[in-house]
Amino acid sequence: AVRDALEPLAPLRLAGSWDNVGLLIRGIRPVARVALCIDLTEEVLDEIEEVEADFVVAYHPTVFGGLKRLADRTPTERVVARLLRGGRSVYSPHTALDAVTGGVADWLIQGLGPVREVRPITPDPATPDQGAGRLGSLAEPVPLAVLVSRIKAHLGLDAVRVAAPRAVREGASLRHVAVCPGAGGSLFEQVGPVDLLLTGEMRHHDVLARVGQRSAVVLTDHSHSERGYLRPLA
């Protein structure tokens, strides 16, 4: 029943082909309480056990690469072993939740203010209004300082990392934007000239290349571009 409720919120067919989504651990506990988190670390699992949650929606996949053994030697092994011993289920929506209409990417671009003509960077073939990342045009062009203030307020942050060409630093107005939750570098390779790129993290040389192309880049750190979505997801 929980999986049936999660599927329309984040249809798994929208996930990246490289991703590991869906029910990753099938527990034996009847589900009365569901916990939401971004990363299911040992400390987060402590909290989940304290509140006696039976089902965990972990945005990032708890199991991603190949697990060859469960020996309690690594943090991932210890988390998985504890989940199995406790009978808890784990479900990851990850990139499916990014891509769906009203998902993380749409939530992230809303932080820039009124945006028109919002569309995916890579549209899903079956539902082209959904897909990875978002492109859009601000209803009213504004300077970078205004956008940075909006981003910090939307994400609840005191600071973000900013790189921008001189004209933008000196107050040029920005209109065309691209956003990607998490790490946007590879997805942004498919994006042509825009005024602003917003994501959690990018490689240093990718940032420099974009600034050289007269784009501003705002980096929030990876999970800061995703964490605030837990509340609307709940």
C-alpha positions as CSV (number, residue, x, y, z in Angstrom):
1,A,0.0,0.0,0.0
2,V,2.9,2.4,0.8
3,R,4.5,1.6,-2.6
4,D,1.2,2.2,-4.3
5,A,1.0,5.7,-2.7
6,L,4.6,6.5,-3.7
7,E,4.4,5.5,-7.3
8,P,2.2,8.4,-8.6
9,L,4.3,10.8,-6.5
10,A,7.5,9.7,-8.2
11,P,6.8,7.3,-11.2
12,L,9.9,5.0,-11.3
13,R,9.9,5.0,-15.1
14,L,11.1,8.6,-14.9
15,A,14.3,7.7,-13.0
16,G,17.7,7.8,-14.7
17,S,18.8,4.5,-16.3
18,W,21.9,4.6,-14.0
19,D,19.9,5.0,-10.8
20,N,18.8,2.5,-8.2
21,V,15.2,3.3,-7.2
22,G,12.1,1.7,-5.8
23,L,11.9,-0.8,-2.9
24,L,15.5,-1.5,-2.0
25,I,14.9,-3.4,1.2
26,R,11.6,-5.3,1.9
27,G,11.1,-5.4,5.6
28,I,8.7,-7.6,7.6
29,R,7.3,-4.9,9.9
30,P,3.6,-3.9,9.3
31,V,3.7,-0.2,8.3
32,A,2.3,2.2,10.8
33,R,4.9,5.0,10.7
34,V,6.9,6.3,7.7
35,A,10.2,8.3,8.0
36,L,11.6,10.6,5.3
37,C,15.2,11.5,4.9
38,I,17.8,12.5,2.3
39,D,20.6,10.3,3.3
40,L,20.1,7.2,5.4
41,T,23.2,7.4,7.5
42,E,23.9,5.6,10.8
43,E,22.9,8.8,12.7
44,V,19.7,9.1,10.8
45,L,18.9,5.4,11.4
46,D,19.4,6.1,15.1
47,E,16.5,8.7,14.8
48,I,14.4,6.3,12.8
49,E,14.8,3.6,15.4
50,E,14.0,6.1,18.2
51,V,10.6,7.0,16.6
52,E,10.0,3.4,15.7
53,A,9.3,4.1,12.0
54,D,8.6,0.9,10.0
55,F,9.2,2.2,6.4
56,V,11.9,4.6,5.3
57,V,11.7,6.8,2.2
58,A,15.3,7.7,1.6
59,Y,15.7,10.1,-1.3
60,H,19.3,8.9,-2.1
61,P,19.5,5.1,-2.6
62,T,20.8,3.4,0.5
63,V,22.2,0.6,-1.8
64,F,23.7,2.0,-5.0
65,G,26.9,0.2,-6.0
66,G,27.2,-3.6,-5.7
67,L,27.2,-4.9,-2.2
68,K,29.3,-8.0,-2.1
69,R,29.0,-8.8,1.6
70,L,27.3,-7.7,4.9
71,A,30.1,-7.7,7.4
72,D,29.4,-4.6,9.4
73,R,32.7,-3.1,8.2
74,T,31.5,-0.1,6.3
75,P,28.7,2.4,7.1
76,T,26.6,1.1,4.3
77,E,26.9,-2.5,5.4
78,R,26.1,-1.5,9.0
79,V,23.0,0.4,8.0
80,V,21.7,-2.4,5.8
81,A,22.4,-5.0,8.4
82,R,20.5,-2.9,11.1
83,L,17.6,-2.4,8.7
84,L,17.3,-6.1,8.0
85,R,17.6,-7.0,11.7
86,G,14.9,-4.4,12.5
87,G,12.6,-5.6,9.7
88,R,12.3,-2.1,8.2
89,S,11.6,-1.4,4.6
90,V,13.5,1.2,2.5
91,Y,12.3,2.9,-0.7
92,S,14.3,5.4,-2.8
93,P,12.6,7.7,-5.3
94,H,15.7,9.8,-6.2
95,T,15.8,10.9,-9.8
96,A,12.1,9.8,-10.4
97,L,11.2,12.4,-7.7
98,D,13.4,15.0,-9.4
99,A,11.8,14.5,-12.8
100,V,8.1,14.3,-12.0
101,T,5.9,17.4,-12.3
102,G,5.8,19.1,-8.9
103,G,8.9,17.2,-7.8
104,V,12.3,18.4,-6.6
105,A,13.4,20.2,-9.8
106,D,10.1,22.2,-10.0
107,W,10.4,23.0,-6.3
108,L,14.0,24.2,-6.8
109,I,13.2,26.5,-9.7
110,Q,10.4,28.0,-7.8
111,G,13.0,29.5,-5.4
112,L,14.1,31.9,-8.2
113,G,10.7,33.7,-8.2
114,P,8.0,33.8,-10.8
115,V,9.3,31.7,-13.8
116,R,7.6,31.2,-17.1
117,E,8.0,28.6,-19.8
118,V,9.3,26.0,-17.4
119,R,10.4,22.8,-19.1
120,P,12.7,19.8,-18.5
121,I,16.3,19.9,-19.7
122,T,15.9,16.3,-20.9
123,P,12.1,15.6,-21.5
124,D,10.7,12.1,-20.9
125,P,9.7,10.7,-24.3
126,A,6.2,9.6,-23.1
127,T,5.5,12.7,-21.0
128,P,7.6,15.6,-22.3
129,D,6.5,18.0,-19.6
130,Q,8.4,15.8,-17.2
131,G,12.1,14.9,-17.1
132,A,15.5,15.7,-15.6
133,G,16.3,19.3,-14.6
134,R,14.4,22.5,-15.5
135,L,14.8,25.4,-17.8
136,G,12.8,28.6,-17.6
137,S,12.6,32.4,-18.0
138,L,12.1,34.8,-15.1
139,A,8.9,36.8,-15.4
140,E,10.9,39.9,-14.7
141,P,14.7,40.1,-15.2
142,V,16.5,40.8,-11.9
143,P,20.2,41.2,-10.8
144,L,22.1,38.3,-9.4
145,A,22.0,39.7,-5.9
146,V,18.2,39.4,-5.9
147,L,18.3,35.8,-7.1
148,V,20.9,34.9,-4.5
149,S,18.7,36.3,-1.8
150,R,15.7,34.4,-3.1
151,I,17.6,31.2,-3.3
152,K,18.9,31.5,0.3
153,A,15.4,32.3,1.6
154,H,13.9,29.4,-0.3
155,L,16.5,26.8,0.9
156,G,16.8,28.2,4.4
157,L,20.6,28.9,3.9
158,D,22.8,31.7,5.3
159,A,25.3,31.4,2.3
160,V,25.7,29.8,-1.1
161,R,28.7,29.7,-3.5
162,V,28.6,32.1,-6.4
163,A,30.7,32.5,-9.5
164,A,29.8,35.1,-12.2
165,P,31.3,37.2,-15.0
166,R,32.1,40.8,-14.3
167,A,29.0,42.2,-16.0
168,V,26.8,40.1,-13.8
169,R,28.7,41.0,-10.7
170,E,28.3,44.6,-11.6
171,G,24.5,44.4,-11.7
172,A,23.4,43.1,-15.2
173,S,19.9,41.6,-15.1
174,L,19.3,37.9,-15.5
175,R,16.3,36.1,-17.1
176,H,17.1,32.6,-18.5
177,V,17.8,30.0,-15.9
178,A,18.6,26.3,-15.6
179,V,18.4,24.2,-12.4
180,C,19.2,20.7,-11.3
181,P,18.9,19.2,-7.8
182,G,22.1,17.5,-6.5
183,A,25.0,17.5,-9.0
184,G,24.1,19.3,-12.2
185,G,27.4,19.2,-14.1
186,S,26.7,16.4,-16.6
187,L,23.1,17.4,-17.1
188,F,24.1,21.0,-17.8
189,E,26.3,19.8,-20.7
190,Q,23.0,19.6,-22.6
191,V,22.1,23.3,-21.8
192,G,23.0,26.1,-24.2
193,P,23.6,29.7,-23.2
194,V,21.7,30.8,-20.1
195,D,22.1,33.6,-17.6
196,L,22.1,31.4,-14.4
197,L,22.8,27.8,-13.5
198,L,21.6,26.6,-10.0
199,T,22.6,23.3,-8.6
200,G,24.1,21.7,-5.5
201,E,27.6,21.0,-6.9
202,M,29.7,21.2,-10.0
203,R,33.3,20.5,-10.9
204,H,35.6,23.5,-10.6
205,H,36.6,23.6,-14.3
206,D,33.0,23.2,-15.3
207,V,32.1,26.3,-13.3
208,L,35.0,28.2,-14.8
209,A,33.9,27.2,-18.3
210,R,30.3,28.4,-17.7
211,V,31.5,31.8,-16.3
212,G,33.7,32.1,-19.4
213,Q,30.5,31.7,-21.4
214,R,28.9,34.6,-19.4
215,S,26.7,32.5,-17.2
216,A,26.4,32.9,-13.4
217,V,26.7,29.7,-11.3
218,V,25.2,29.3,-7.9
219,L,26.1,26.2,-5.9
220,T,24.2,25.3,-2.7
221,D,26.1,22.2,-1.7
222,H,24.6,18.9,-2.8
223,S,21.9,18.0,-0.2
224,H,20.9,21.7,0.4
225,S,19.4,21.7,-3.1
226,E,17.1,18.7,-2.1
227,R,16.5,18.7,1.7
228,G,13.8,21.4,1.7
229,Y,11.6,19.2,-0.4
230,L,11.1,16.7,2.4
231,R,8.4,18.8,3.9
232,P,6.1,19.0,0.7
233,L,6.8,15.3,0.1
234,A,5.6,14.5,3.6
